[in-house]
């Protein structure tokens, strides 16, 4: 556990993707199949998106001191994202505003059953560069959250992800790394050299399958553990989640909910886990709180706009039944 008495400026620094989500709710199924040109949907809104930004907003809402360390453009999109984060208590002083950056914008098409499909707009120069990763920044946090592996842009191209992790670890911090789809074709083994620098790896089942080629979550966890990761959390969606490290292994059953929008639920899960871990809670309680945060996020539209406090999550846990899942 991180030392709660340890004097650091931040509880969490988030590195990774921030973008502007344009959420289009209640998209009729016919939109994806019919030849008609015009369809009616729900109220279209905008908000923060991207794994790192989603986690930062949730962690701030839960009451932890955090900052986003990333790059945004100098135009209206970058300003909108900074304003949204500052309103929720995210420290934006580490954000680099760059006129040569084009921040990605994503259209999130949400079906009436809560599932979604993304249209991802192209971004330019929106990642951190090697020269941005310097001593004096990442040693000021208890946790460095990577959100997420496979969307770190220039950090990947410049092979400098390890530098960020080392600065944090050398100062006594912990590293939590989420994962997403390999949209740039980096390859499943691209990050294997940094696994020993990761304290908690938090992929979904699909992402772990892509990296490991294995189908059972325990075997997936063993793959990462054998390569140096400290602990592994595998998100299983509607089937809950799985935790394993050298000391313990267990499943966490999911909360029974009817989703409004599943966008960002995995990011909120990770944020919930980080928050509970910072409080010094046992792993089982960290996983239960994470599960609640992910499920609660699905009850509103947007990737990171629904959860507003720790108490909101605790109230959800008290009144929402847990769905028992048969395990094989």
N, C-alpha and C positions, 0 to 999 in steps of 0.2 A: 504494500500500500504506500502511496506517496505520503510524506510527512505533512499533516495538516497544519503544523506549526511552522513549516518551512516558509520563509519570507520571500515570495516571488511576486513580481508585478501582476502576473496573470495566472489564473488557474489553467487556462487553455489558450494556446495559439493554434489557429486553423490555417493550414496551407492547402490550396487546391482551387477548385473551380467555383466561380461566382458568375451567374448570368441572370438575365431578366427573363422570367417566365410569363408568357401570355397564356392564361388559362381559359380554355373554351369548354364550359361545362355542358352536360346534357346533349352531347353530340349524338344524333340518331344513328343507329347501326347502318341505315341506308346510305349515309354519307360515305362509308368506306366501300360500298358495293354498287350503288346505282349510278346512272349516267346523268342524273339531274344536276344542274349547275348551282342551285340555291337551296339551302336548308336552314331551318330555324334551330337555334341552340339557346342555352341559358345566358346569364349575365357574364360578359367577358371582363376579366380583371387582369391586372398585372401584379407581379410580386417578385421577391427574391427566389432564385433557383440556383442550382449547382450544389454539389455535395458539400463543399466546405462552407458555403454560405448558409445552407439549410442547417447544418450542424451548429454553426455559430449562433444563429437566431434562436434555436431551441435551447442551447446551453445558457445563453444570456437570459432567456425567459425563466429558466429553472433557478437562476440566481447566482451563477458563477461568473467570475471576472474573465472576460475573454476578448480576443482580438482576431480579426481576419488579416492574414499576411498574404497579400496577393497583388495583382495588377488589374486596374480598370481603366477604361478610356476617359478622356477629358470632356466628353460630350454629355448629352442628356441621359443616356443609358447609365453611364458610370455615376453621374450625380444622383439619379433616381435610386440606384442600389445603395449608395452611401447614406442617403437620407433614410431609406427604409431600415437599414441596419442600426443607424444611430438612434432612431426612434425606439428601437427595442433594446438598446443598451449594449450593442456590440461596439467595441473600440475600433475605430477605423483609421487610427493614426499610423498604422503600419501599411496601409494600402498605398500603393504607388500609382499615381495618376499619370498616364502616359498618352501623349498625343498620337503615338504610333501604334496604339492598341485599339482593336475593335472588339468590344465585349460581346460574347455570344448572346443571341436572343433565341428563345425556344418557344414554339407553340405547343402547348400541352392540350391535346384533344382528349377530353374525359367523357367516356361513355356513361350511359345511365346506370350501369352496374358498378361504377367506380373504377373500372380499369381504364388504362390510358395508352395513347400512342403519341410519341414526340415527333415534331418536325424541328430538327436542330439547325439553326442558322450558323453559318461559318463565322468563326472568330479568328482574329489575327493578333499575334504577339500578346496573348493574355495570360501567359504564365510567368513565374519568377525566373530570373536569370541567375547564373552561377555567381555573378558579382553581388547579387542582392543577399545572398546567404553569407552573412558575416557574423563573427563573434559579437556578443553583446545584445543580441535580439532573442535568439532561441534559448539562451540560458536564463531567460527571465520568466519561464513558464514551468508549471508543474507537469503539464501534459502537452505534447505536440500531437495534434490530430491531423492526419493526412486524409484529405477528402477529395479525390480518392486516387488510389493507384490506377493507372491507365488513362488518367485525364490530367496529367501534370504538365503537359505541353513542353515548354522550353526546358524545364528541369529534367525531363526525360532526354530530350535531344542533346543537352549539354552534360548529361551523365552526372548530375550534381545532387540527386535526391539523397544519397548517402551523407553528403556534407551536412545537410539540415538535420538529419537524424543523429549524427555524431555530436553536433554542437549541443543538442538537447540532452542526449544521454550522458555526455561528459559532465554536464552541470547537475546531474542527478534527476533529470526529468524522465518521464515515461513517454513511450510512443504508441499511439493507437492508429492503425492504418485500416481504413475502409477500402473497398475495392469496387470497381464497376466494369462495364463491358469494354473490351479492347477495341475501341472504335478506330484506332490508328494502326492496328496490326503489329503491335510491338512483339507479340508472341507470348505464349504462356509462361515461359521461363525467364522473362526479361528482368524480373526483380529478385531473382534468387540470391544474389550477392548481398542484398540488404536485409534478408529475413532475420539474421542474428541481431539486428538493431531494432526489431519490432517487438514490443512487449505484448501487444494484443492485435491479432489479425481478425478482421470482421467482414468476411465476404458473405454474399448470399450463396445458396446452394448452386445456382447456375454459374456464378463466378468461380466458386471453388472447383466445380467440375471442369470448367475451361482450363484452369491452371493445372489441376492435378490429373485429370483424365479418370478420376475415380468416382464411383456413384454413391457410396455410403458415407455419411457425414463423419463417422468415426475414423474411417480410413483417410478421408480428406484432412481431418484435423491432424492425424499422425504424419501425413506428408509434410505439413508446415512445421510441426514440432520437431521432426527429425532434421529439418533444415535450419533450425535455430530460433524459430518464433517462440516466445515465452508462453503465450496462451492463445487459444483459437476459439472464436465465436462464429458459428455458422447460422445465418438467418434462413429459416425454412418457410417463411411466408405464413400461410394459413395453418401450417403444421407446427409452428412455434420456433424453437431455436435449440442449439446444441452448444455446450461448453466443454472444453477439455484442456487441461494442462498436466504437468507432471504429478500434481497432487490430487486432482479430482476430475470427474466427468459426469455430466448429467444433461437431461433435456429440460426445457421449460415449455409448458403448454401455453397456447395462445389465448388471448381474451376473445370472447365471442361477440363479434360486432358485425354490422352490415355496413360496408364501406361506402362513403360518399365519393372519396377520391383517394387512391392509393399512392399518389405522387409524393415522394419524399419520405415515405414511412420507414424505409431502411435507414435513412439519414437521421431521423428522429430517434429510432432505436439506438443507433450508435451514440447520439448525444445523451440519451437517457442513461446508457451504460456508463459513459464518462462521468456524468453528474453523480451517480450513485457511488462509483469508485472513488471519486474525490472526497466523498463523505466518509469513506472508510468502511463501507458496508461489505459483508461477505459476498462471495461471487454469486451465490444463488439469489440473493436479494438484488444485486446489480442486474442480473439477467431478468428478474421479474419486473423491475422498474423499467428496464429497457423495452421489454415486451409491451408494457402498458403505454409507454411513450409512443412507440410505433403504431399501436392500435388506435390510440386516441387521436393521433394526427389524421387518421383515415376518416374521421368524423366531420371534417370540414374541407373546403376547397383550398387548394394551394399546397405547395411543398413544405412550407415552414411558417404558416400564418395562424395556425389554430391553437397550439399550446401556448399559454400565457403565464403559467406559474407552476411551481412544484406542487402546490396544494391542488391544483386542477388535476394533475396526474394521480395524486394520492386519492382524491375523491373518486376518480374513475376506477381505480383499483378496488376501492371498497364496494362500489355498487355494480360492477360489471362481472358477470360470471366467467370463469375460466373453462375453456372447452377441452375436455380430456381427449387426448389423441392416442390411438393404439400404435405402439411402437413394435418394430420387428427386429 
